[in-house]
């Protein structure tokens, strides 16, 4: 049988990994980050000397892969464009007990990683989200801040209020989170999926505030404010339909029924006065809208049962994996606090 290069790559990764003791992996998705990736790899090497650093080059057209390799990272290529595609590949390939996910643009504080991991292990969490604290006007543009607050509020209303920054690209995960995450997104909406996955399975999570700085000179943002914002909004709507079908379709049913009633009131008034229904097309439309409202409610009830079954299956798959190792991290809380200056926001759920 002919061997497949991707499978050979996965086998090589598994064979090169230590077999004793808990393992940590730093995952850095990159696209044209030649100006920043070298420093990011060095910073994570310094902050987490026991971790193995993986840079996934997403079909870059510059020297991102070469710079990352010289800095000491394990470099793997992913030709399918989009951050979501890269994260899905990362979670499939890499086997570890603790995963650190960050961007390769040198905007996140690598020195905060010890505190994030220490919090994950000491409290047996599945995800620690690094909420961004802006340190520069150029780092976090006002439009992006507004969009983040808007989407965070929307997700909080739909799935639960446990995070203050749902779009952060800097997170620490347990193995059971990573291996139970379906990863369906293609692009930057992957952060929304990560958040909703934790909320839907009611995982133990926390959020810690960390510094967020501007990109280094020569590094350009890949975000498109309106295009990516629309994709994130579309993802939230899709997740609401998939995970909250009864609420989603009931809302549609209420809107359809309200529109039908608004059209029907003049017809009833005319009928009571004259005994006639002169606007027959409107009457037919009212009946059609009420039928659609009834069908929408029925779809919501049926799909709610399907969603419950899917959620139970995901929960059972999640429980196949052990909790993060409580004694995996060698730094103490005091050391981590003094080294990073990161702030706990107090958001935690079991």
C-alpha positions as CSV (number, residue, x, y, z in Angstrom):
1,X,0.0,0.0,0.0
2,X,1.3,3.4,-0.9
3,X,2.2,5.6,2.1
4,X,0.6,8.9,2.5
5,X,2.9,11.9,3.4
6,X,0.5,13.3,6.0
7,X,0.3,9.9,7.8
8,X,4.1,9.6,7.7
9,X,4.3,13.1,9.3
10,X,1.9,12.2,12.0
11,X,3.8,8.9,12.8
12,X,7.1,10.9,13.0
13,X,5.5,13.3,15.5
14,X,4.3,10.5,17.7
15,X,7.6,8.6,17.6
16,X,9.6,11.7,18.6
17,X,7.5,12.6,21.6
18,X,8.7,11.7,25.1
19,X,7.0,8.6,26.5
20,X,7.3,9.4,30.2
21,X,5.7,12.2,32.2
22,X,3.2,14.9,31.2
23,X,3.9,16.7,28.0
24,X,3.2,20.3,26.9
25,X,2.8,21.5,23.3
26,X,2.8,25.1,22.0
27,X,0.8,25.5,18.8
28,X,1.4,28.5,16.6
29,X,-0.6,28.8,13.3
30,X,1.2,31.1,10.9
31,X,0.6,32.8,7.6
32,X,3.3,35.2,6.3
33,X,4.8,35.9,9.8
34,X,8.5,36.0,8.9
35,X,8.9,39.3,10.8
36,X,7.5,38.0,14.1
37,X,7.6,34.2,14.3
38,X,11.3,33.9,15.3
39,X,10.8,36.0,18.4
40,X,7.6,34.3,19.3
41,X,9.3,30.9,19.2
42,X,12.2,32.1,21.3
43,X,9.8,33.7,23.9
44,X,7.9,30.5,24.3
45,X,11.1,28.5,24.6
46,X,12.2,30.8,27.4
47,X,8.8,30.8,29.2
48,X,8.2,27.0,28.7
49,X,11.5,25.3,28.4
50,X,9.9,21.8,28.8
51,X,7.3,22.4,26.0
52,X,7.7,21.4,22.4
53,X,6.8,24.2,20.0
54,X,5.0,23.5,16.7
55,X,4.7,26.1,14.0
56,X,2.1,25.2,11.3
57,X,2.9,27.2,8.2
58,X,-0.4,27.9,6.3
59,X,1.0,28.1,2.8
60,X,3.1,31.2,3.5
61,X,4.7,33.0,0.6
62,X,7.6,34.4,2.7
63,X,10.3,32.7,4.8
64,X,8.1,32.0,7.8
65,X,8.9,28.3,7.9
66,X,12.7,28.8,7.6
67,X,12.7,31.4,10.4
68,X,10.7,29.3,12.7
69,X,12.8,26.2,12.1
70,X,16.0,28.2,12.8
71,X,14.4,29.4,16.1
72,X,14.0,25.9,17.2
73,X,10.4,25.0,16.3
74,X,9.0,21.9,14.7
75,X,7.6,23.2,11.4
76,X,4.7,21.5,9.6
77,X,3.0,22.7,6.4
78,X,-0.8,23.0,6.0
79,X,-1.8,23.9,2.4
80,X,-5.5,24.4,3.2
81,X,-5.9,28.2,3.9
82,X,-7.6,29.5,7.0
83,X,-6.9,29.5,10.7
84,X,-9.7,27.1,11.4
85,X,-8.3,24.5,9.0
86,X,-4.8,24.9,10.6
87,X,-6.2,24.5,14.2
88,X,-8.1,21.4,13.1
89,X,-4.9,19.9,11.7
90,X,-2.9,20.8,14.8
91,X,-5.5,19.2,17.1
92,X,-5.4,16.1,15.0
93,X,-1.6,15.7,14.7
94,X,-0.2,16.7,18.1
95,X,-0.5,14.5,21.1
96,X,0.1,16.1,24.5
97,X,-1.3,16.5,28.0
98,X,-1.4,20.3,27.8
99,X,-1.8,22.5,24.8
100,X,-1.0,26.2,24.4
101,X,-2.5,27.9,21.4
102,X,-1.3,31.4,20.3
103,X,-0.8,33.4,17.2
104,X,2.5,33.8,15.5
105,X,2.3,37.6,15.2
106,X,4.1,38.4,18.5
107,X,1.0,40.3,20.0
108,X,0.4,37.9,22.9
109,X,2.5,37.7,26.1
110,X,4.4,34.4,26.0
111,X,5.6,35.1,29.6
112,X,2.0,34.6,30.8
113,X,2.0,31.0,29.7
114,X,3.3,29.6,33.0
115,X,0.5,31.2,34.9
116,X,-2.1,30.0,32.5
117,X,-0.8,26.4,32.6
118,X,-0.5,26.5,36.4
119,X,-4.1,27.6,36.7
120,X,-5.2,24.9,34.3
121,X,-3.4,22.1,36.3
122,X,-4.0,23.3,39.8
123,X,-7.8,23.7,39.3
124,X,-8.2,20.7,36.9
125,X,-9.6,23.0,34.2
126,X,-10.2,22.2,30.5
127,X,-9.5,25.7,29.1
128,X,-8.0,28.9,30.3
129,X,-8.8,31.9,28.1
130,X,-6.3,34.8,27.9
131,X,-8.5,37.9,27.8
132,X,-6.6,40.7,26.1
133,X,-5.6,43.9,28.0
134,X,-4.7,46.5,25.4
135,X,-1.3,48.0,25.9
136,X,-1.2,50.2,22.8
137,X,-3.7,52.1,20.6
138,X,-2.1,50.3,17.6
139,X,-2.5,46.8,19.1
140,X,-6.3,46.6,19.5
141,X,-8.2,48.9,17.1
142,X,-11.4,50.5,18.4
143,X,-13.5,48.8,15.6
144,X,-12.2,45.4,16.6
145,X,-12.8,46.1,20.3
146,X,-16.4,47.1,19.6
147,X,-17.0,44.0,17.5
148,X,-15.5,41.8,20.2
149,X,-17.7,43.3,22.9
150,X,-20.8,42.9,20.6
151,X,-20.0,39.2,19.8
152,X,-19.1,38.4,23.4
153,X,-22.5,39.8,24.6
154,X,-24.3,37.9,21.9
155,X,-22.6,34.6,22.8
156,X,-23.2,35.3,26.5
157,X,-26.9,35.7,25.9
158,X,-27.2,32.6,23.8
159,X,-24.8,30.2,25.6
160,X,-23.9,31.6,29.0
161,X,-21.8,34.4,30.4
162,X,-18.4,33.0,31.4
163,X,-16.0,34.8,29.2
164,X,-15.2,38.5,28.6
165,X,-13.2,38.0,25.4
166,X,-14.5,35.2,23.2
167,X,-12.2,36.0,20.3
168,X,-8.9,35.8,22.0
169,X,-6.4,33.6,20.1
170,X,-4.3,32.8,23.2
171,X,-5.6,29.8,25.2
172,X,-4.5,26.8,27.2
173,X,-6.3,23.5,26.8
174,X,-6.4,20.1,28.4
175,X,-6.1,17.0,26.3
176,X,-9.7,16.1,26.7
177,X,-10.8,19.5,25.4
178,X,-8.6,19.2,22.3
179,X,-9.5,15.6,21.4
180,X,-13.3,16.2,21.9
181,X,-13.4,19.4,19.8
182,X,-15.0,18.8,16.4
183,X,-13.3,21.9,14.7
184,X,-15.6,22.7,11.8
185,X,-14.7,26.4,11.2
186,X,-12.4,27.4,8.3
187,X,-11.1,30.8,9.3
188,X,-10.9,33.2,12.2
189,X,-14.3,32.1,13.5
190,X,-12.5,29.2,15.1
191,X,-12.3,31.1,18.4
192,X,-16.1,31.3,18.6
193,X,-16.3,27.6,18.1
194,X,-13.8,26.9,20.8
195,X,-15.7,29.1,23.3
196,X,-19.1,27.6,22.4
197,X,-17.7,24.0,22.7
198,X,-16.6,24.7,26.3
199,X,-19.9,26.4,27.2
200,X,-22.1,23.6,25.7
201,X,-20.3,20.9,27.5
202,X,-20.2,23.0,30.7
203,X,-16.5,22.4,31.1
204,X,-14.5,23.8,34.0
205,X,-12.9,26.9,32.5
206,X,-11.3,30.2,33.7
207,X,-10.3,33.5,32.1
208,X,-7.1,35.4,32.9
209,X,-6.3,38.9,31.7
210,X,-3.0,39.2,29.8
211,X,-1.2,42.0,28.0
212,X,-1.9,42.5,24.2
213,X,0.7,44.5,22.2
214,X,1.1,45.8,18.7
215,X,2.6,43.7,15.9
216,X,6.4,44.2,15.2
217,X,7.4,46.3,12.3
218,X,7.0,44.4,9.0
219,X,4.2,42.2,10.2
220,X,0.7,42.9,8.8
221,X,-2.7,41.8,10.1
222,X,-4.6,39.3,8.1
223,X,-7.9,40.3,9.6
224,X,-10.6,41.9,7.4
225,X,-12.9,43.8,9.8
226,X,-16.2,43.5,7.9
227,X,-15.6,40.2,6.1
228,X,-14.3,38.3,9.2
229,X,-16.9,40.0,11.4
230,X,-19.7,38.8,9.1
231,X,-18.2,35.3,9.2
232,X,-18.1,35.3,13.0
233,X,-21.7,36.5,13.1
234,X,-22.7,33.8,10.7
235,X,-20.9,31.2,12.9
236,X,-22.8,32.4,16.0
237,X,-26.1,32.1,14.2
238,X,-25.2,28.6,12.9
239,X,-24.2,27.5,16.4
240,X,-27.4,28.9,17.8
241,X,-29.4,26.9,15.3
242,X,-27.4,23.7,15.9
243,X,-27.0,23.9,19.7
244,X,-30.2,25.8,20.7
245,X,-32.7,24.7,18.0
246,X,-35.8,25.1,20.1
247,X,-35.1,28.7,21.0
248,X,-33.9,29.4,17.4
249,X,-37.0,28.0,15.7
250,X,-39.4,29.2,18.4
251,X,-38.1,32.8,17.8
252,X,-38.8,32.4,14.1
253,X,-42.3,31.0,14.9
254,X,-43.1,33.9,17.1
255,X,-42.0,36.4,14.4
256,X,-44.1,34.6,11.7
257,X,-47.1,34.4,14.0
258,X,-46.9,38.1,15.0
259,X,-46.7,39.1,11.3
260,X,-49.7,36.9,10.5
261,X,-51.8,38.3,13.4
262,X,-50.9,41.9,12.3
263,X,-52.3,41.1,8.8
264,X,-55.3,39.2,10.2
265,X,-56.6,41.9,12.5
266,X,-58.0,44.2,9.7
267,X,-59.5,41.1,8.0
268,X,-61.4,40.1,11.2
269,X,-62.6,43.7,11.7
270,X,-63.9,43.9,8.2
271,X,-65.6,40.5,8.6
272,X,-67.3,41.4,11.8
273,X,-68.6,44.7,10.2
274,X,-69.7,43.3,6.8
275,X,-69.6,39.5,7.1
276,X,-67.3,39.4,4.0
277,X,-63.6,38.7,3.4
278,X,-62.8,41.0,0.5
279,X,-59.0,40.6,0.6
280,X,-58.7,36.9,-0.1
281,X,-55.0,36.9,-1.0
282,X,-54.2,38.4,2.4
283,X,-56.2,35.8,4.1
284,X,-54.3,33.1,2.3
285,X,-51.0,34.7,3.3
286,X,-52.1,34.8,6.9
287,X,-52.9,31.1,6.8
288,X,-49.6,30.3,5.2
289,X,-47.7,32.3,7.8
290,X,-49.4,30.5,10.6
291,X,-48.7,27.1,9.0
292,X,-45.0,28.1,8.7
293,X,-45.0,29.2,12.4
294,X,-46.4,25.8,13.4
295,X,-43.9,24.0,11.3
296,X,-41.1,26.0,12.7
297,X,-42.1,25.1,16.3
298,X,-42.4,21.5,15.4
299,X,-38.9,21.6,13.8
300,X,-37.5,23.2,17.0
301,X,-39.0,20.5,19.2
302,X,-37.6,17.7,17.0
303,X,-34.2,19.2,16.5
304,X,-33.9,19.9,20.2
305,X,-34.1,16.2,20.9
306,X,-31.5,15.6,18.2
307,X,-29.2,18.3,19.7
308,X,-29.6,16.7,23.2
309,X,-28.4,13.4,21.8
310,X,-25.4,15.0,20.0
311,X,-24.5,16.9,23.2
312,X,-24.6,13.6,25.2
313,X,-22.4,11.9,22.7
314,X,-19.9,14.7,22.8
315,X,-19.9,14.6,26.6
316,X,-19.3,10.9,26.6
317,X,-16.4,11.3,24.1
318,X,-15.0,14.1,26.3
319,X,-15.1,11.8,29.4
320,X,-12.9,9.2,27.6
321,X,-9.9,11.3,28.3
322,X,-8.3,12.1,31.8
323,X,-8.3,15.5,33.4
324,X,-5.1,17.5,33.1
325,X,-2.3,16.3,35.4
326,X,-2.5,18.2,38.7
327,X,1.3,18.1,39.3
328,X,2.4,18.6,35.7
329,X,3.6,22.1,36.1
330,X,6.9,22.8,37.9
331,X,6.4,26.5,38.6
332,X,4.6,27.6,41.8
333,X,1.7,30.1,41.7
334,X,3.9,32.8,43.3
335,X,6.6,32.3,40.7
336,X,4.1,32.5,37.9
337,X,2.4,35.6,39.3
338,X,5.7,37.5,39.8
339,X,7.0,36.4,36.3
340,X,3.9,37.4,34.3
341,X,1.9,40.0,36.0
342,X,-1.2,38.5,34.5
343,X,-4.5,39.2,36.3
344,X,-7.2,36.8,37.1
345,X,-10.6,38.2,36.0
346,X,-12.5,35.9,38.5
347,X,-14.5,34.2,35.7
348,X,-14.6,30.5,36.5
349,X,-17.1,27.8,36.1
350,X,-17.2,24.1,37.1
